[in-house]
Amino acid sequence: MVAKAQAIGRGRPWKALHENVQYLIQLAHHKPTLFLDKYQRCLKIYRLLSLSMATIHRELQRAGLSTKWVQKMTAERDPMKCTDFV
């Protein structure tokens, strides 16, 4: 029996690099109530990266950010901390 040659790479390469994902997560922590299209626009303007909303959603899920987390973050927002961040 002849063994099949093992594939060099599996799947598609990631378009979102680690630095861009970190930027996206920081943006989500700072502005948790934005919709995915707003995150997409920020990535396009500030990082010159065109990602689909599905990719952005998947990266936020991988980071452990959920709808429940967003609701908790918006309820606990402190205006002074937001001012310090800006």
Kinemage of the C-alpha trace (Angstrom):
@kinemage 1
@onewidth
@group {chain A} dominant
@subgroup {mainchain}
@vectorlist {calphas} color= white
{ca met a 1} P 0.000 0.000 0.000
{ca val a 2} L 1.324 3.464 -0.912
{ca ala a 3} L 0.930 6.255 1.633
{ca lys a 4} L -0.501 9.541 0.504
{ca ala a 5} L 1.906 12.484 0.717
{ca gln a 6} L 1.210 14.642 3.761
{ca ala a 7} L -0.087 18.123 3.029
{ca ile a 8} L 2.356 20.937 3.763
{ca gly a 9} L -0.233 23.408 4.995
{ca arg a 10} L -3.772 22.833 6.065
{ca gly a 11} L -6.523 25.298 5.266
{ca arg a 12} L -6.190 28.876 4.234
{ca pro a 13} L -3.599 31.185 5.718
{ca trp a 14} L -4.926 33.675 8.270
{ca lys a 15} L -5.469 37.168 6.936
{ca ala a 16} L -5.654 38.562 10.451
{ca leu a 17} L -2.179 38.745 11.930
{ca his a 18} L -1.602 38.634 15.675
{ca glu a 19} L -1.018 42.403 15.933
{ca asn a 20} L -4.261 43.153 14.100
{ca val a 21} L -6.207 40.743 16.289
{ca gln a 22} L -4.748 42.418 19.392
{ca tyr a 23} L -5.845 45.810 18.017
{ca leu a 24} L -9.334 44.426 17.418
{ca ile a 25} L -9.542 43.075 20.976
{ca gln a 26} L -8.340 46.375 22.449
{ca leu a 27} L -10.926 48.186 20.363
{ca ala a 28} L -13.621 45.797 21.590
{ca his a 29} L -12.581 46.434 25.205
{ca his a 30} L -12.664 50.190 24.659
{ca lys a 31} L -15.894 50.306 22.627
{ca pro a 32} L -17.791 47.088 23.358
{ca thr a 33} L -21.100 48.242 21.858
{ca leu a 34} L -19.892 48.705 18.272
{ca phe a 35} L -21.394 46.560 15.555
{ca leu a 36} L -19.169 44.324 13.450
{ca asp a 37} L -19.334 46.683 10.473
{ca lys a 38} L -17.864 49.475 12.620
{ca tyr a 39} L -14.995 47.196 13.693
{ca gln a 40} L -14.529 46.339 10.023
{ca arg a 41} L -14.358 50.030 9.115
{ca cys a 42} L -11.826 50.758 11.885
{ca leu a 43} L -9.591 47.917 10.689
{ca lys a 44} L -9.789 49.179 7.132
{ca ile a 45} L -9.027 52.809 8.037
{ca tyr a 46} L -6.407 52.395 10.759
{ca arg a 47} L -4.804 49.052 9.845
{ca leu a 48} L -5.401 48.999 6.064
{ca leu a 49} L -6.841 45.506 6.499
{ca ser a 50} L -9.974 44.302 4.778
{ca leu a 51} L -11.583 41.519 6.814
{ca ser a 52} L -15.052 40.075 6.487
{ca met a 53} L -17.509 40.421 9.340
{ca ala a 54} L -17.451 36.639 9.751
{ca thr a 55} L -13.679 36.730 10.323
{ca ile a 56} L -14.018 39.577 12.830
{ca his a 57} L -16.759 37.683 14.665
{ca arg a 58} L -14.665 34.510 14.737
{ca glu a 59} L -11.616 36.355 16.110
{ca leu a 60} L -13.711 37.978 18.841
{ca gln a 61} L -15.115 34.553 19.749
{ca arg a 62} L -11.600 33.072 19.880
{ca ala a 63} L -10.653 35.877 22.270
{ca gly a 64} L -13.542 34.857 24.524
{ca leu a 65} L -15.687 37.919 23.883
{ca ser a 66} L -19.394 37.169 23.842
{ca thr a 67} L -22.683 39.029 23.899
{ca lys a 68} L -22.915 38.424 27.636
{ca trp a 69} L -19.452 39.974 28.113
{ca val a 70} L -20.440 43.024 26.052
{ca gln a 71} L -23.573 43.556 28.129
{ca lys a 72} L -21.563 43.290 31.339
{ca met a 73} L -18.914 45.720 30.067
{ca thr a 74} L -21.457 48.347 29.061
{ca ala a 75} L -23.212 48.093 32.406
{ca glu a 76} L -19.922 48.584 34.288
{ca arg a 77} L -18.501 51.424 32.176
{ca asp a 78} L -16.830 54.137 34.174
{ca pro a 79} L -16.697 57.550 32.404
{ca met a 80} L -13.479 58.499 34.221
{ca lys a 81} L -11.659 55.399 32.965
{ca cys a 82} L -12.829 56.150 29.429
{ca thr a 83} L -11.456 59.663 29.743
{ca asp a 84} L -8.130 58.340 31.021
{ca phe a 85} L -7.956 55.896 28.114
{ca val a 86} L -8.548 58.610 25.526
